[in-house]
Amino acid sequence: MAQLKKRSFSIAGHRTSIALEPEFWTALEEQARSERKHLVALIALVDSKRGERPLASALRVYALLRAMSEDSGPL
């Protein structure tokens, strides 16, 4: 099982640390790049819409849903 990789960001004027598996960081970085956003901007967007869900969990769900929507093309 992969070790969690911890990264720190300033979001909405507050410092926060997020620990995710390296594969999720890679997926989020690729998604940010495809949207022409900085990673911190993508994280801030997810943070603003996550409701009560923990941020790390919301980021995993976001990455999963984006990957599923990209893979839902015709077979």
N, CA, C and O atoms as a GROMACS GRO file, in nm:
protein
  300
    1MET      N    1   0.085  -0.118   0.000
    1MET     CA    2   0.000   0.000   0.000
    1MET      C    3   0.089   0.124   0.000
    1MET      O    4   0.191   0.128   0.069
    2ALA      N    5   0.050   0.224  -0.078
    2ALA     CA    6   0.130   0.345  -0.093
    2ALA      C    7   0.127   0.430   0.035
    2ALA      O    8   0.026   0.438   0.104
    3GLN      N    9   0.240   0.491   0.062
    3GLN     CA   10   0.248   0.586   0.172
    3GLN      C   11   0.173   0.713   0.133
    3GLN      O   12   0.169   0.750   0.016
    4LEU      N   13   0.115   0.777   0.231
    4LEU     CA   14   0.051   0.905   0.204
    4LEU      C   15   0.158   1.012   0.187
    4LEU      O   16   0.261   1.010   0.256
    5LYS      N   17   0.134   1.104   0.096
    5LYS     CA   18   0.225   1.215   0.073
    5LYS      C   19   0.154   1.340   0.122
    5LYS      O   20   0.045   1.374   0.077
    6LYS      N   21   0.218   1.409   0.216
    6LYS     CA   22   0.158   1.527   0.276
    6LYS      C   23   0.210   1.652   0.206
    6LYS      O   24   0.330   1.667   0.182
    7ARG      N   25   0.116   1.743   0.173
    7ARG     CA   26   0.151   1.871   0.111
    7ARG      C   27   0.075   1.981   0.184
    7ARG      O   28  -0.036   1.960   0.234
    8SER      N   29   0.136   2.099   0.189
    8SER     CA   30   0.075   2.213   0.258
    8SER      C   31   0.042   2.323   0.160
    8SER      O   32   0.116   2.347   0.064
    9PHE      N   33  -0.071   2.389   0.184
    9PHE     CA   34  -0.121   2.495   0.097
    9PHE      C   35  -0.182   2.605   0.182
    9PHE      O   36  -0.218   2.584   0.297
   10SER      N   37  -0.194   2.723   0.122
   10SER     CA   38  -0.273   2.831   0.180
   10SER      C   39  -0.401   2.840   0.098
   10SER      O   40  -0.398   2.865  -0.022
   11ILE      N   41  -0.513   2.817   0.166
   11ILE     CA   42  -0.644   2.820   0.101
   11ILE      C   43  -0.732   2.915   0.180
   11ILE      O   44  -0.749   2.900   0.301
   12ALA      N   45  -0.788   3.013   0.112
   12ALA     CA   46  -0.876   3.112   0.174
   12ALA      C   47  -0.808   3.177   0.295
   12ALA      O   48  -0.871   3.203   0.397
   13GLY      N   49  -0.678   3.203   0.281
   13GLY     CA   50  -0.605   3.271   0.386
   13GLY      C   51  -0.563   3.184   0.504
   13GLY      O   52  -0.511   3.235   0.603
   14HIS      N   53  -0.583   3.054   0.495
   14HIS     CA   54  -0.546   2.963   0.603
   14HIS      C   55  -0.452   2.856   0.550
   14HIS      O   56  -0.470   2.806   0.440
   15ARG      N   57  -0.351   2.821   0.629
   15ARG     CA   58  -0.261   2.712   0.594
   15ARG      C   59  -0.330   2.580   0.628
   15ARG      O   60  -0.394   2.567   0.731
   16THR      N   61  -0.315   2.486   0.539
   16THR     CA   62  -0.370   2.353   0.563
   16THR      C   63  -0.276   2.249   0.504
   16THR      O   64  -0.209   2.275   0.404
   17SER      N   65  -0.272   2.133   0.564
   17SER     CA   66  -0.194   2.021   0.512
   17SER      C   67  -0.290   1.911   0.470
   17SER      O   68  -0.388   1.882   0.538
   18ILE      N   69  -0.258   1.851   0.358
   18ILE     CA   70  -0.343   1.745   0.303
   18ILE      C   71  -0.255   1.625   0.276
   18ILE      O   72  -0.150   1.637   0.214
   19ALA      N   73  -0.298   1.509   0.322
   19ALA     CA   74  -0.224   1.385   0.299
   19ALA      C   75  -0.306   1.296   0.207
   19ALA      O   76  -0.419   1.257   0.238
   20LEU      N   77  -0.248   1.264   0.091
   20LEU     CA   78  -0.312   1.177  -0.007
   20LEU      C   79  -0.210   1.078  -0.061
   20LEU      O   80  -0.090   1.098  -0.051
   21GLU      N   81  -0.260   0.971  -0.118
   21GLU     CA   82  -0.174   0.877  -0.187
   21GLU      C   83  -0.111   0.947  -0.307
   21GLU      O   84  -0.175   1.032  -0.368
   22PRO      N   85   0.014   0.912  -0.344
   22PRO     CA   86   0.080   0.977  -0.458
   22PRO      C   87  -0.002   0.970  -0.587
   22PRO      O   88   0.002   1.062  -0.668
   23GLU      N   89  -0.074   0.861  -0.606
   23GLU     CA   90  -0.156   0.847  -0.728
   23GLU      C   91  -0.265   0.954  -0.735
   23GLU      O   92  -0.295   1.003  -0.844
   24PHE      N   93  -0.323   0.991  -0.621
   24PHE     CA   94  -0.424   1.096  -0.621
   24PHE      C   95  -0.361   1.231  -0.649
   24PHE      O   96  -0.419   1.313  -0.720
   25TRP      N   97  -0.240   1.257  -0.594
   25TRP     CA   98  -0.173   1.382  -0.625
   25TRP      C   99  -0.146   1.392  -0.774
   25TRP      O  100  -0.166   1.497  -0.835
   26THR      N  101  -0.101   1.283  -0.834
   26THR     CA  102  -0.075   1.282  -0.978
   26THR      C  103  -0.202   1.311  -1.057
   26THR      O  104  -0.201   1.392  -1.150
   27ALA      N  105  -0.312   1.246  -1.020
   27ALA     CA  106  -0.439   1.268  -1.089
   27ALA      C  107  -0.485   1.412  -1.075
   27ALA      O  108  -0.530   1.472  -1.172
   28LEU      N  109  -0.474   1.469  -0.956
   28LEU     CA  110  -0.516   1.607  -0.934
   28LEU      C  111  -0.428   1.705  -1.012
   28LEU      O  112  -0.478   1.802  -1.068
   29GLU      N  113  -0.298   1.679  -1.014
   29GLU     CA  114  -0.207   1.765  -1.091
   29GLU      C  115  -0.241   1.761  -1.239
   29GLU      O  116  -0.241   1.865  -1.305
   30GLU      N  117  -0.270   1.642  -1.292
   30GLU     CA  118  -0.307   1.630  -1.433
   30GLU      C  119  -0.439   1.700  -1.462
   30GLU      O  120  -0.455   1.764  -1.566
   31GLN      N  121  -0.536   1.687  -1.370
   31GLN     CA  122  -0.664   1.752  -1.389
   31GLN      C  123  -0.649   1.904  -1.384
   31GLN      O  124  -0.712   1.975  -1.463
   32ALA      N  125  -0.568   1.955  -1.292
   32ALA     CA  126  -0.543   2.099  -1.285
   32ALA      C  127  -0.478   2.147  -1.415
   32ALA      O  128  -0.516   2.250  -1.470
   33ARG      N  129  -0.380   2.073  -1.462
   33ARG     CA  130  -0.311   2.109  -1.586
   33ARG      C  131  -0.409   2.111  -1.703
   33ARG      O  132  -0.405   2.201  -1.786
   34SER      N  133  -0.497   2.011  -1.710
   34SER     CA  134  -0.593   2.005  -1.821
   34SER      C  135  -0.694   2.120  -1.816
   34SER      O  136  -0.748   2.160  -1.919
   35GLU      N  137  -0.718   2.173  -1.696
   35GLU     CA  138  -0.809   2.286  -1.679
   35GLU      C  139  -0.734   2.420  -1.680
   35GLU      O  140  -0.794   2.526  -1.662
   36ARG      N  141  -0.603   2.412  -1.700
   36ARG     CA  142  -0.517   2.531  -1.701
   36ARG      C  143  -0.530   2.610  -1.572
   36ARG      O  144  -0.544   2.732  -1.573
   37LYS      N  145  -0.524   2.537  -1.460
   37LYS     CA  146  -0.530   2.596  -1.327
   37LYS      C  147  -0.407   2.554  -1.249
   37LYS      O  148  -0.347   2.450  -1.277
   38HIS      N  149  -0.372   2.634  -1.151
   38HIS     CA  150  -0.271   2.590  -1.055
   38HIS      C  151  -0.338   2.488  -0.964
   38HIS      O  152  -0.458   2.494  -0.940
   39LEU      N  153  -0.259   2.395  -0.913
   39LEU     CA  154  -0.313   2.292  -0.824
   39LEU      C  155  -0.385   2.354  -0.705
   39LEU      O  156  -0.492   2.307  -0.667
   40VAL      N  157  -0.328   2.457  -0.647
   40VAL     CA  158  -0.392   2.520  -0.530
   40VAL      C  159  -0.528   2.579  -0.567
   40VAL      O  160  -0.618   2.580  -0.484
   41ALA      N  161  -0.545   2.628  -0.690
   41ALA     CA  162  -0.675   2.680  -0.732
   41ALA      C  163  -0.778   2.568  -0.743
   41ALA      O  164  -0.894   2.586  -0.705
   42LEU      N  165  -0.735   2.454  -0.794
   42LEU     CA  166  -0.826   2.338  -0.802
   42LEU      C  167  -0.865   2.292  -0.662
   42LEU      O  168  -0.981   2.261  -0.636
   43ILE      N  169  -0.767   2.286  -0.572
   43ILE     CA  170  -0.796   2.244  -0.434
   43ILE      C  171  -0.891   2.343  -0.368
   43ILE      O  172  -0.982   2.302  -0.296
   44ALA      N  173  -0.870   2.472  -0.390
   44ALA     CA  174  -0.959   2.574  -0.332
   44ALA      C  175  -1.102   2.559  -0.385
   44ALA      O  176  -1.198   2.576  -0.311
   45LEU      N  177  -1.115   2.526  -0.513
   45LEU     CA  178  -1.247   2.504  -0.572
   45LEU      C  179  -1.317   2.385  -0.505
   45LEU      O  180  -1.433   2.395  -0.467
   46VAL      N  181  -1.246   2.274  -0.492
   46VAL     CA  182  -1.303   2.156  -0.426
   46VAL      C  183  -1.338   2.190  -0.282
   46VAL      O  184  -1.443   2.150  -0.232
   47ASP      N  185  -1.249   2.263  -0.214
   47ASP     CA  186  -1.272   2.301  -0.075
   47ASP      C  187  -1.400   2.383  -0.062
   47ASP      O  188  -1.475   2.364   0.034
   48SER      N  189  -1.425   2.472  -0.156
   48SER     CA  190  -1.542   2.559  -0.147
   48SER      C  191  -1.673   2.484  -0.168
   48SER      O  192  -1.780   2.534  -0.131
   49LYS      N  193  -1.667   2.365  -0.227
   49LYS     CA  194  -1.789   2.290  -0.259
   49LYS      C  195  -1.803   2.160  -0.182
   49LYS      O  196  -1.893   2.081  -0.211
   50ARG      N  197  -1.716   2.134  -0.085
   50ARG     CA  198  -1.712   2.002  -0.022
   50ARG      C  199  -1.815   1.979   0.088
   50ARG      O  200  -1.836   1.865   0.128
   51GLY      N  201  -1.878   2.082   0.136
   51GLY     CA  202  -1.975   2.065   0.244
   51GLY      C  203  -1.907   2.017   0.371
   51GLY      O  204  -1.805   2.073   0.412
   52GLU      N  205  -1.962   1.914   0.432
   52GLU     CA  206  -1.909   1.861   0.558
   52GLU      C  207  -1.801   1.755   0.539
   52GLU      O  208  -1.739   1.712   0.636
   53ARG      N  209  -1.779   1.714   0.416
   53ARG     CA  210  -1.681   1.609   0.386
   53ARG      C  211  -1.539   1.661   0.414
   53ARG      O  212  -1.509   1.775   0.380
   54PRO      N  213  -1.452   1.580   0.475
   54PRO     CA  214  -1.313   1.623   0.494
   54PRO      C  215  -1.247   1.654   0.358
   54PRO      O  216  -1.280   1.591   0.258
   55LEU      N  217  -1.156   1.750   0.357
   55LEU     CA  218  -1.096   1.795   0.232
   55LEU      C  219  -1.024   1.682   0.159
   55LEU      O  220  -1.039   1.669   0.037
   56ALA      N  221  -0.947   1.602   0.229
   56ALA     CA  222  -0.876   1.491   0.162
   56ALA      C  223  -0.975   1.396   0.095
   56ALA      O  224  -0.952   1.352  -0.017
   57SER      N  225  -1.082   1.366   0.163
   57SER     CA  226  -1.186   1.280   0.105
   57SER      C  227  -1.251   1.346  -0.016
   57SER      O  228  -1.272   1.280  -0.118
   58ALA      N  229  -1.281   1.474  -0.006
   58ALA     CA  230  -1.342   1.546  -0.118
   58ALA      C  231  -1.250   1.547  -0.239
   58ALA      O  232  -1.297   1.536  -0.352
   59LEU      N  233  -1.119   1.560  -0.218
   59LEU     CA  234  -1.024   1.558  -0.329
   59LEU      C  235  -1.018   1.421  -0.394
   59LEU      O  236  -1.010   1.410  -0.516
   60ARG      N  237  -1.023   1.315  -0.313
   60ARG     CA  238  -1.023   1.179  -0.370
   60ARG      C  239  -1.149   1.157  -0.454
   60ARG      O  240  -1.141   1.104  -0.565
   61VAL      N  241  -1.264   1.198  -0.402
   61VAL     CA  242  -1.390   1.182  -0.475
   61VAL      C  243  -1.386   1.264  -0.604
   61VAL      O  244  -1.428   1.216  -0.710
   62TYR      N  245  -1.337   1.387  -0.597
   62TYR     CA  246  -1.326   1.472  -0.716
   62TYR      C  247  -1.240   1.403  -0.822
   62TYR      O  248  -1.279   1.395  -0.938
   63ALA      N  249  -1.122   1.355  -0.782
   63ALA     CA  250  -1.032   1.288  -0.877
   63ALA      C  251  -1.098   1.165  -0.937
   63ALA      O  252  -1.087   1.140  -1.057
   64LEU      N  253  -1.167   1.088  -0.855
   64LEU     CA  254  -1.234   0.968  -0.903
   64LEU      C  255  -1.345   1.002  -1.003
   64LEU      O  256  -1.353   0.942  -1.109
   65LEU      N  257  -1.428   1.098  -0.968
   65LEU     CA  258  -1.538   1.135  -1.057
   65LEU      C  259  -1.487   1.191  -1.189
   65LEU      O  260  -1.543   1.162  -1.295
   66ARG      N  261  -1.382   1.271  -1.184
   66ARG     CA  262  -1.323   1.324  -1.308
   66ARG      C  263  -1.267   1.212  -1.393
   66ARG      O  264  -1.287   1.210  -1.515
   67ALA      N  265  -1.197   1.117  -1.331
   67ALA     CA  266  -1.141   1.004  -1.406
   67ALA      C  267  -1.253   0.921  -1.466
   67ALA      O  268  -1.242   0.876  -1.580
   68MET      N  269  -1.360   0.900  -1.393
   68MET     CA  270  -1.472   0.821  -1.445
   68MET      C  271  -1.541   0.894  -1.561
   68MET      O  272  -1.582   0.830  -1.657
   69SER      N  273  -1.553   1.025  -1.554
   69SER     CA  274  -1.619   1.099  -1.662
   69SER      C  275  -1.533   1.100  -1.786
   69SER      O  276  -1.586   1.102  -1.897
   70GLU      N  277  -1.400   1.098  -1.772
   70GLU     CA  278  -1.310   1.094  -1.887
   70GLU      C  279  -1.312   0.956  -1.953
   70GLU      O  280  -1.290   0.945  -2.073
   71ASP      N  281  -1.337   0.853  -1.874
   71ASP     CA  282  -1.337   0.716  -1.926
   71ASP      C  283  -1.474   0.671  -1.975
   71ASP      O  284  -1.489   0.556  -2.016
   72SER      N  285  -1.573   0.760  -1.972
   72SER     CA  286  -1.708   0.716  -2.008
   72SER      C  287  -1.741   0.736  -2.154
   72SER      O  288  -1.858   0.743  -2.191
   73GLY      N  289  -1.638   0.745  -2.236
   73GLY     CA  290  -1.660   0.760  -2.380
   73GLY      C  291  -1.715   0.633  -2.441
   73GLY      O  292  -1.732   0.533  -2.372
   74PRO      N  293  -1.745   0.636  -2.571
   74PRO     CA  294  -1.800   0.517  -2.637
   74PRO      C  295  -1.703   0.402  -2.637
   74PRO      O  296  -1.582   0.421  -2.645
   75LEU      N  297  -1.756   0.281  -2.628
   75LEU     CA  298  -1.672   0.161  -2.626
   75LEU      C  299  -1.648   0.110  -2.767
   75LEU      O  300  -1.580   0.010  -2.785
   0.00000   0.00000   0.00000
